[in-house]
């Protein structure tokens, strides 16, 4: 049995993670961490399942009280970094889907996880289809180096570009030589119209109600284009990757960034 704490239970991703844990025989939900509702039970919160699971606002108190194996963090960047560092300090394995954690903070997490030899998985996207989209894009960039990324998310997302877009660009850079795209005398009439310039390629972020998580990577070549697109239409799409990561993190003794590093592609 793998004992789990979920941080961010009232969020849409957190609520899906709780459902996933409840339906997995090998998982046990010990507690939740929430910025409010300290001392209440999960079943006391509107829309939550009928589970007598305690809620803590202090993550250190939580870890000292229930002694979990794994923390699933699905919060916001500021909380995600603090929660992950706290987990490592208590010997708890983090599985983190929080997007937007700063690069230097990721390095801090990596350093502590590797120093303590504690399995840690941080994934910009837990959807298997999204990971395939990123890897296919990496392959395509070797042959079609003119590329732009358009990522589209719900209007409550705080970071732009998304972690998925950043990870896609990082993978593309591994196979694509630097290339400045567009006309050399190109001028933006409205600043930002061409999107963010990252290593010569452009990244565009769309934020609208009704969206969940979507990304397309568009490649252009002589007389042709190639579009690789992934759509998460429901947050259930992320749960297979979260479940896989919980099992895998129990086997690790180091830091891993990106789901593509724990599945065979």
C-alpha positions, 0 to 999 in steps of 0.5 A: 500500500502506498500512503499519499498526501494530496496538496490542493484538494479543492482545485480541479486537478486535486479533486480528480487526484482524490478520485483516482486515489480512492479508486486505486486498490494500492493507494491510501489517502492519508491526509490533504494539505489546504491553505484553509480548512485546517482541522476539518475532514475532507468529507466536510468540504462541499463536493468532496467524497465521503472520506474521513481524511484530515486536512492540514494547513501546515504541511510540516505538521501534516508530514509529522502526523501521518507519515506518508510515502508520497506527496501529490502536489497540484497547486500554484508555483509558490506553494508547489515549491515550498511543499516539494522542499518540505516533502524532501526534508521529511523524506516524502517522495514528491510527485508534482504537477504544479506548473510555473515553478522557477528554473532556479527553484527546480534546481534547488529541488533537484539538488536536495532530492539527489543529495537525499536520494529521494525519488522525485518526479516533476512533470509539466504535463501528466497526459500520455498524449501530451508527452507523445506530442512533445516527443514527436515534435522533437523528432520533427524539428530535426527535419523541419526547423521552422516551428511555432508553438501555440498553447491554449489553456483555461483563463485561470492558469497563472503561468505563461507560457505553460510548462508543457510549451517550455518543455516542448521547446527544450526538447526541440532545442535538442534536435534543432539548430538555432534559427531566427525565424521570420523576416529579418526586418519584421516589426511588431505593430502591437508589441508581443504580436509574434509571441515569445521568442525562445531560441529563435522559435515563437511561443504563443499563449492563449487563455480563454474560458472553456479551454482545459489544456491544448497545444499545437506545434506547427512546422513549416517547410518548402511547400508543406506544413506539419501540425502536431496537436494534443487536446486534454478535454477533461482533467481525467486525461492527466490521472493515468500519468499521475498514477504511473508516477506514484508507482514509479517514484517509489522505485527512484532515488533521484530527481526526474523532470518530465514524464517522458523519462519514466515511460518508454517511447 
